[in-house]
């Protein structure tokens, strides 16, 4: 995730990061500039149309379409941001559940039970890392501690589920040995069940994209609107319509590009959720709890 100082306005204004829409849309902006120049040449220089020509009637229709397009873009960006924010709330829940279950296990397990304390410390700290990798399309670039590579020797199919299954199995074994009471087991299960609730909620966001027909319709609408812009106004504004068309196309299409990026917040892009950083914070919290 890209971090910035929102109080440094001028630095933000002139800073272009890798996910900036200007980089992404540069070829399209160049094509739109050439198209606008072609419309200007045909209407003004070749056909010598004036403001009183028939094309002036397109202005009214274009204004109406602009209002409809603005409503579509508002709905599009709000829907994408809701998915991003829901993912953030789920990971916030994971932070809280991890701390709670670690505190409870630290209080229940004897200090001299190094084997079980080490088992729970490693598995609880490893779960957010495993979930982060499970949700991303590529493996995280952050290297894990060597301890974690030794806790699982079986092939991984759904690593977060397998980790919760191993933790539950160890808790059940301790209960059968009368080292954890039934009340304590229920006491811990509340947060442990929350791990899979978070995993399932994130998978719902990941595996349920915005319908393709809706997303493609918005793109087509933006392109048609932008293509009609110089046709409607070039006779009244002249060559200034060329940069104006490029700017309008840039603004409208940037909103769509941003919505596409944040609607899936688990791809490790600059504007996505910093899941690996949050996983590292959870790991630090758990280590601190078990060391006290």
N, C-alpha and C positions, 0 to 999 in steps of 0.2 A: 504494500500500500504506500502511496506517495504522501509523505508528511510535509506540511508547509506551515508558515506563519501567516495566519489570515489577517494580521494587522499590517503586514508589509504589502500594501496594495500595489505599489509600482513595480516591485520585484515580481509579483504574481503576474502582472499585466504583460511583462516582457520576458517571461520564462516559458520555454517550450519543453515539456518533458516528452518521454517516449510515447505516452498515450494521448498526447494532445491531438485534438481532432483536425487541426490544420495540417499535420503530417499525413494523417490518414486520407484526408479529402483533397490533398494537393492536386493529383491528376484530374479529379472531377472538376475542381475549381478552374483549372486551366481549360478544360473542355468547355465549361460553361462560359468562360470569357471569350473563347473563339466563336462560340455559337452566338453570343450577344453581339459581337462585332459583325458577324454575318447578317443578323437581322437589322442592325443599324445601317449597314451598307445597302441592303436591298430596299428598305423602306425609305430611308432619307436620301441616299445618294443615287440609287438606281431608279426607283419608282417615284421619288420626290413627293412622298405623301405628306400631308399637313395635319394639323390637329383636328381639322374639320372632316377628315376622311372617315371611312366606315369603321376603321379599327378603333376609333374612340369609344364605340359602344362596348368593346371588350372590357373596358375599365370597370363598369358596374358589375359584370359577372365575376371579374377577377377579385373585386373587393369582397363579394359574398363568399367566394371560395376561400379567401384568406381567413375569414371568420370561422368557417367550418374546420379548416386545417388547424387553426390555433386550438380549438377544442380537442381535436384528435391528439395533438402533441401533448397537451396537458394531461390527458388521460394516459397516454403512452408513458410519459416520464414518471407520473405518479405510481403507475402499476409497477414499473421497473424498480423504483426506489422502495416501494413496499416490500418487494422480495429481498432487496439488500438489507433493509432494516430488520425484517423478520429473521434473516440469517444472523445478524448481529445480536438480537435478543436471545436466540437459541444458544449462541456461544457464551453470552453473558450468564445464562442459566448453567451451562457446563462449568464455568468458573466457580460459581457458587456451590454447585453440587460437589465438585471435586474438593473444595475446601471443607465442606461440611462432613463428607464421608471420611476424609483424612483426619479431621479433628476427633471424630467419633471413634475411629479405629485406634488412633493414638491413645485415647483415654481407656479403651477397653482392653487392648493387648498389653501384657506385662512388658516392662522395659527390657527384661532379660530374654524375651522371646524374639531374638534377632532374626530367626528364619522367616517367621510370618510377617514381621514388621518390614523386612526387606522385600518380601514378595509383594505386599500391598503397596509399598512405596513405589516400587518399580512399575507395577502394572497400572496404578492410578496415574502416575506421571507419564506413562507411555501412551495411554488411551487418546488424549487430545492430539498427539503427533500422528497416531495411526488414523484418526478421523480426518485430520487435515489432508493426509496423503490420499485417503480413500475418496475424498470429495474433489480433489484436484485432478486435472487431466494428465499432469506430469508429476513425477516424484518431487517432493520438496528438496530444495537445494541446501537446506540447513542440515548439517550432520548431527546425528544423535549420539549420545554418550555410548561408549562401548558396552556398558552394562546391559543396555536394552537389547543388543544383538544376541544375548545369551538366554533371554527369558523365554523365547519361543523357538522351537526347533521343527515344528510341523509346517507343512505347506500352508500358505495364507490364501483363503478364499474370501472371507469377509472379516477382516482383521478386527474391527471394533466389536462385532458380535462375539468373536472368539475370545477376546480379552474379557468382556463382561461374563461370558460363560465360565472362564477359568477363575475369575474372582468369586463368582457365585459358588462354584464348586469348592473352593477353599473355605469359604464361609460356612457352607453346609457341612464340610468335614469337621471344622472346629466346633460346630453345634453338636454333631454326633459324638464328639469326644468330650462334650460337656464343658468346653472351654469358652463357649459363647452361649448365653441363654437364648431362649426363644424370643423374649422381649427385646434383647439386644439385636438379634437378627432382624426383626421387624423394624427396629430403630434405624438400622443401616440401609435396609432395602429401599426406603423412600428415595434416597439420593442415588442409589445404584440403578434403580429403574429409570431415573432421570437421564442417565447416560444414553440409553437406547432411545428415549423420547427425543433427545437432542439429535441423535444420529438419524432417526426416522424423519424428523422435521427438515433437516438439511438435505436429506435424500429427496424429499418431496419437492423442494425448491430446485434441486439439481436436475431431477428427471422429469420436471413438468415445465418445459419452456413456454414462452408466449406463442400462441398459435401462429403458424407460418403465414396463413392467409391474411391475418390481421397485420402482422409486421410488414409483409410485402405490399399490402394495400397502402399503408402509410408512406412507404418509400415511393411508390408510384405516384401517389397524390403530390408529394413534395416535388418530384421531378417534373410532373405536368404543370404544376403551379409555377415553378421557376422558369420553365420553358416558355410559358405564356406571358411572363412578366415583361420581357423586352418588346414583345409584339404589341402589348397594350399601351406601353408608355414611352416608347422610343421616339415617337413623333412629337411628344410634348417636352421631353427632357433632353433628348439628343444623345450625344455620345456619353454623357454622364450615366446613362442607363446601363452601360457595360459594367463598371465597378459596382453599381448598385445591385445589379442582378447577381453578381458573384457573391456579394456580401449577404444578400437575403438567402441565397442557396446555402452558403456556409453556415448561417445561423440555424436554419431549419434542419438541414441534414446533420449538423453537429448534435442537435437534441436527439435525433434518432440513433446516432452512433453511440452517444453516452448511455442511452437507455439500453441498447444491446449489450454494452459492457457490464453495466451494474445489475442487469436482471439475473445474471449468473455470478454470484459474489464469491465463488470458490475456485476460480481459475488462476489465482496468483498473479493477476494483472495489477497494474499500479493503482487502479481505483477499486480493487476488490478488497474483501475483508482480510486483515493481516492474521489469518488463522494460525500460521506457524509461530508468529510472535506471541499470540495469546497462549498457544500451547507451551511455549517456553516459560511464560509467566506462571502458568498453572504448575509446571514442573518445579519452579523455584519455590512456590508456596508450599507444595507438598513436601519437598525436602526440608524446608524450614520447620514445618509442623512436626515431622517425625524426628527431627534432631533435637527438639526441645524436650 
